[in-house]
């Protein structure tokens, strides 16, 4: 398959900037391929023979240009061995090279909210705005519900609620219409599942006795602010990949509250489910959970259901199909959140259609600044419209040259939290074939010690970590970037200030929190690393709500306000 990629800034490391094509290029035939970029919509398209092969909207890049510098080279046909090129043209105009739909529709079913929504993104300049967007949820003709909204811009998207279904957890038809002066000019039809976590059996619905059939409320809940509760208690999920059965007790003791288990080496794939099953009861005894391979009502200590991991060549439709397959039980209540892991930032919105929790994996292993993590999580939050939780996958593996030191690991976590992540996953414990190799963190005492120290800190910060961010303070100067703060109002009513730096030197920045004017924040957790500048024991905010913060290289600090001021940033 053909593929292309770009970096958002010269020298800015990290993964996830590539877009992979779907169409296979035939052998022995001439094919017209093209790439176009519409800056007004941040719309990237790959064309094959006049048809759109791949498109995505990348608003969250650090720059507004595909090529950041006027004299930077554009490399074409990299690694394209064995092809002939007849002609190459470059144009400053974003052209439509074939017939395209006037809008792009992204369907987000959201089991833990009152309704899902349809994200409607205009993609053509000739769309005769304003137009009416009508979203219909059709069960049978006399159970048709509709929501309507006006799309006023040919570039800016809108979200339209999916009408609530009379019979949750049943398949229905979703129809999206674009109308001008009452006349339909375009439509899109697909199927949806109408998932719901509090749904009883069919007889309950038809008898009119209410939604319950004797089952308990599902253990997991995604709250309105995208935080989590488990068995009615707030929780900050800390998941580890590739835990082996012989390490189960150790992982629970370290502080992971969700474990994704891998079979012992040599065990056949079909033998593993029966071997894993007893560990759910053991997890319940230890107060932890296991990631689930499918939603099994009544099984104890089930964690999230990880539906897909870094889908490489999925089409737009494939994501929807995977979600439909995972929610295919008639009137079967949703009890576990579905997670989709994605390392390609260009595909966050597409991937989020197939899950309840989007899990970006920034692949920030030994290359590029740690701010890649912050940018990836911010991008993911934007692409789910802040209506679904985001769970950051933190890479803690590799040879000594590449794996993070303890303070880097800590800072990676706080960068994700500052950006809006309400859960963390760690890759990995033992995912390699070579004992003691770079993927076998279980044989790395320094990494295990870092986990223990970090989770002890997280335990004390649990009142804050189980809440959503309430503000992002302004950082002065804005450039160069380097400091990434957030404010949380803890369940203990205290106001917490998290600050992380990815700079490779000690530095000072000014944080501006207007509502903190005249207040003082006390250092709660100092950086683990020493530097020329140490974190101040307290921050005194002046009459304008400004205070100077100092941090050593690649480090983090947590402050708490000495009163109940909300500390909201701009």
N, C-alpha and C positions, 0 to 999 in steps of 0.2 A: 504494500500500500504506500501511496505517497504520503508525505507529511511535511509540515513546515513548522517553524517556531521562531520566537523572538524573545529578547530580554527587555524588560521595561525601562532599563537604564544601563548605560555603559558601565561595566564593572560591577553591576549589582547582581550578586550571586543568587543561588537558590534554584528550585525546581518549579515546574508547573506552568511554564509559559508556552508550551507547545499545543498545537491543535492537530489532531490526526484525522486524515480523510477517511471516508467510508467506502468510496467507490474503488474497486480494483481496476487498475489500468491494464487493458488487454495487450497481449503480445502481438506485434506485427501490424498495429493499426495506429494511425495518427490520432491524437487526442488533444483537444483544446482545454488547457487548464489555466485558471486565473485566480488571483487573490485581489480582493478589494477591501478597503477600509473606509468606513463612513464616520468621520470624526464627530459629527453632530449627534450621533447615536452611540458612539463607541462600538460600532458594529463591524465585525470581521467576518468575511465570507470567503470560502473556497469554492470555486466553480469548476465543473467538469462538463464540457460540451454544452455550455449554455444553461446548465441547471445547477442550483445550489446544492453542493455536496456537504457542506459543513458551515455552520455559522455560530457565533457566540458574541456576547456583549461584555466587554471588559472595561468597565468604568473605573475600576479600582486600581489601575496601574498608576505608578508614580508620575508618569508623564502623559501628555496628551497627544504625543506623536508615536507612530510606529518606530521611527528612527529618531533617536533623541538629539543627534548632532547633525548639522547640515553636511559636514564632510565625512560622516561615518559611512563605511561601505555597506552596501546591500549585497549579501551573498546569495546567489541563486543556484539551484540544482546541486546543493551540497550532498555528497555521498550518493549521487544519482548515477551510478555506473550502468553502462549498457543501454543508454537511451540516446536518441537523436533529437536535437532541438532545431526546428525550422526557423522560428522567428520569435523575438522577444520585444515587447513594447511596454513602456512605462508611461503612465498618465497621472497628472495631479488630480484628476476627477475620480470620485467614487461612482463607478458605473454599475447599473443593473445590466447584467449580460444575458438575461433571460426573463421569463415570466416568473414573478414571485408573488406570494400572498401579501396583502397590505399590512398584516400584523402577524406577530409571532405570539403564540399562546402557550403559557406554562401553567400546568394544572397542579395545584398543591392541595392534596387532601390532608386534613389535620385532625387526627382522631381526638386529641386532647383539648381542642378548642370547640366553640359552638359551631363553627363552620370552616370549611376550607375556602380557598380563594383561587381565582384565575388571574394570573399576571399577564396583562396585555401590553405588548411592546410594539409600537408602530415601526415599520421598516421601509416604508416607501414615501417618497416626497409627494407623490400625487394623491395621497390619501386626502379626501375632501373634508378635512376637519372643520367644524366639530362634527363628530359622528356619535351615534348611540351604540353602546355595547350592551347586548342582552345575553345573559347567561341563564340557561334553562336546565333544570334537573327533571328529567322525564322518567317516571316509573311506568305508568300506563297513561293513556291519554287524559284521563280525568284526574290524575295526580301529577300535574305539571306545575312546577313552581318556577318563578323567574325573578331575577335581580337585574336592574338596569343602571347604567352609569354613562356619563358623557365623557368621551375622549376629546379633549380640546387641543392637544398638541400633536404634531406629526413626528415628534422626536421623543417626548417624555412618556413613560409607561404609566399605567394605572392598575390598581388591584380591584377586582370585582368579586364580592362574596359568592360562593357556591350556595344556592338556596338549600336550607335544611331539608333533609329527607324525612318523609313521614315514617318510613320503615328503615331504620339504620341497619348497616351491615348487609344490605342487599345491593346487588348490581343494578345500576340504572344508566341511562344515557345522558350524557352532558352535551348540550348544544350551545355553542358560542356564535352569536350573530353580530355582524357589523352592519348598521343601518344608517342610511342618509335620507332624511325627510320621510321616514317611515318605510323606505324601500330597502330591502336586503341587498347588500352588495358583496357579502362574503360570509361564509359559515364554516364552522369546524365542528365535527362530531366525534365523540369518543365515549368510552365506558368508564364509570367510576364505581368505587366500592362502598362509599359512605361509611367508613370505619368509625367505630364508637367504642370507648372502653367500658361503658356501663349499659350493656344490652342483654336482655334476657332471651328466652326461647321464643319460637314463633307462636306457640299457643298463647303465651302471655300477651303478645301484641294483639292478636285477633280477638282475644276474649276481653280486651280493654281493662285488664287488671294491673296495668303499669309495667315498668321496664324490668322488674326484678323477678327472678325465678329461683330464689334461694341462695344464689352464689354470693360470695363476699365481694366487697369492692376490690378491684385489682390492686395488687401491692404497689405497682409503680404508677406514679402520676407525674405528668409534665405540667407544671403550674403556669399561670398566665404570664409570669415574668421569665419563663424559660428555665427556671430552676427545677429541681427534682425533689420529690418526697418518696420514701420507700416505707411502706407500712405506716403511713401517716406521719413519718418523721423526716425532717429535712435532711438531705444527704448531698455531699459533693462527691460524685462518682470518681474513683481512682482505679482504673482498669489496667491490667498487665496482660500482654499478649504472650502466648506460647508457654504457659506454665505446665510443667510435666507433673504427673501424679505423685512422684516421689518428692516433689518440692511443694506440694499443696499446703502443708502445715506451715512451712517457712514463709510462704507468700502471705498467708493470712496474718502471721505474726509480724511481718514487716509493716503492714498497714494497708495493703491493697484491699479494697472492699468489693472488687469485682475481678474475677480471674477467668481468662480465656484459656482453656486447657488444650494441650496437644497430646496425642497418644505417645506412649513410650516408643522408642525407636524399634522398628521391626514388627509392630502391631499392624495388621491389615486394616484398611479403611472401614470395612464392613464389621470388623470386630470391635471397633472403638466405641460406638454408642452404648452398647451394653456394659462395657468396662467403665464408661464415664458416669452412667446413671447413679450409682451409689454416692458419688461425690456431691450431688445436690443436697442429700440429707446431711452429709458432713459439713457442707457449707452453711446450712441452716443452723447447725449446732455452734459454729464458730462466729455466726453473725456476719457472714460475707455472702456474696452471690457468685454464680457462674454464668458466663455468657451462654445463651441458649441457642440450640440448633432447631429453631422452630418453636412456636407458641404452644406449650402444653399446659392447659388449665389444671390447677391443683398440684403441680409439681413444686416442691419447696425451693426457695432460694434461687429463682431464675433471675438472671441479670438481663441486659439488653440482648436483643436478637440482631446479630451482625449479618445483614442481608448480602452485602457485597463489599469487596475490598479492591479499591483502585481499578474500577472497570476501565479497560483500555480502549476497546473499539465498540462500545455500546452506542447504538444510534439513539436519537431522541425518543423514538417509540419503544426501544428496548427498556429504558428506565421505567416507563409507565407499565410495560408488561410485567416487569419484575415485581413492582409494587402490587399489581393486580393479583399475581400468583401468590404473593405472601399474604394477601388478605382475601383469600378465595373461599372461606367458609361461610355458608349462608347463615346469617344472623349469629355468627360466632363473635363474641365480644373480643375486642382488642385488649389483651392484658399486658403485652410487652411492647416497648418502643422498638421500632426498626431503626437500625443504624446503617449508614452507607459511608464508607471511607473513600476519600478522593484526594489524590495528590496533584491533580491538574486544576489550577485555579480557573482556567477557562471553562470548566465544566461544573462548577459548583451549583449553579441554578438548575441545570438539567438533572444532576444527581439528586438534588434535594426533592425532586418530584417522586423519588422512589423510597423515601424514608421519613421517619419522624425526627431523627437527629442526624445532622450533617457533621461528619468527622473529617475535617481537613488534615492531611498529613503533609506538612511543609517540607519534609525531607531535609531538615536543616542539620545535616551530619558533617561537621568538620569543614564546611565551606560556606562562604558568604556570611554577612552579618546576621546576628540573631533577630534583627528586626523583621526578617522574612516571616517569622512566626507571627508577629503582631500584624503585619500586612495581610497574611493569609487569613487569619481569624476575622479581621475587620471586613475583608472581602466576602467571606462566607456569611457573616451576619447580614451584610447588605444584600447578598443574593438570596437569602431566605426572608428578606424584608423584616428581619427581627421578629418573625412569627414562629420560628422553630429554634430549638436549642442547637448550639454549636459545641462540639467536643473536639478539642485539639489532641492530635496524636503526637506525642513527644518522642523523638528519636534518641534513645539512650543505649547505644551499642557501637560496635566497630572496634578497630584496633586502637591501641593507645594513642596513636596520632590523631584519630578522628573522633573518638567518643568524648562527650563533654566532661569537664571536671565538675566537682560538686557544685560550685557556685554557678557555673554555666547551666547545669541542669536546673538549679533553682530559678535562675533568671529566665530560662525558657518557659518554665511554668508560669511565672508572674507576668511575662509578656503576653502569654495566651489569656490569662485571667484579665489583665488590663484591657485587652482587645474585646472581651465579651464572652470568652469560653466559660461555660458553667459545668464542665466535666473535663477530665483529662484521661487519656489512654497512653500507655508507655510501651514502646516497642524496643526490645522484646526481652523475654527471660531466657528462653532456650529454643531458638528457631533455626539453629544450624545443624549441619551433619557432622561437624568436627567438634568433639568435646573440648571445651576450653578455647574454641575459636572466637572470631569477632562477633558472632551472633549469640554467643553463649554467655549472657550477662550473669548467669547463676554461678559462674566461676570467676567473677570479678569482685573481690572483697571491697574495693574502694567504691564501686557503684552501689553495692548493697548497703554499705555504711551511709552513703549519701541519701538513699531512699529512706532509711530509718530516721535520719536526722530531719529530712524534709517533711516526712509525714508526721513526725512529732510536732513540728511547727504548724503544719496544716490542721492538726487536731485542735490546737489552741486557737486557731483562726477560723474554726468551723462556723461560729456565728456570723462571720463575714462572708466566707466562701460559699455558703448556702443561700446567699442573696444575690440579686442582680446589681450590676453597676448603676449608680445613680448620677454619675457625672464624670467627665473627662476634663481635668484642669488644663488651662492653657499653659503651654510651655514657651518661655521666652529665653533666648531667641528661638524662633521656629526652625531656622536652619543654621547650622547643619542639624539634622535630626539626631536623636540619640537617647533622649529621656522619654519614657512612656508611662504616664501615671493613670490611675483611676481612683474613684472614691466609692466606697460601699457603706451602706447603713446596715450594721449588723443586727441580728435578731436579739442581741443583748442591748439594743438601742444606742450602742456606741458607733461613732463615725470613724471609719478606717481609711487611710490613704496608702495606696500601694504605689511604689515608684521602682521602675526597672531601667537600667542603662545597658545598651549593647556596645558602648564605646570601648575601644581598647586602651583607654587612658582614663585617669581620674579627671572628673569634670564637675562643673557647677552649672546649674540652670535655675531660673526663677519660675516657680509655679504660681499661677494666678487663680485663686478661688474666691470670687467676690463675696460670697456669703460667709467666708471664713475670716473676714476682716476683724482684726483685734483678737483673734483666737490663737491658741497654742496647741500644737500637735506634738505628742511625746513619742520618742522612738520606742517601738515595741519589739521589732526584730531587726537587728543590725545586719549589714552585709557579712558574709562569711569570709570575704577576701579583704586583704589589707591593701592600701594604696597610699599615694601621696596625700590624698584627701580622705578623711574619714566621714562617715555619715554623722550629721549633727545630732546630739542627744535630744534636741527639741527644735521645732520650727515655730517661730513667732511671725504670724501673718500681720502685715501692717494695715493701715486704714483702707488701702485699696485691695486688700486680700492677697498680697504678694509675699512670698517667702523664698529664700534661696535654699536649694537642696544640693548637697554634694554627695557624690558616690565614687567609690573606687572603680577600676575597670571591670566591665561586664559583671555587674552585681545588682542587687536589689535590696530594698529596705521597706519596712512596713511601719507606719505611724498610726497613732490613734489620737483623736481629738479629746481634750480633757473635759469637754462639755458635750451636750447633746445637739449642738448646731449641726445642720444637715450637710454642710460642707460641699454643696453641689458646685460642680464646675460649669463652665460655659457649654 
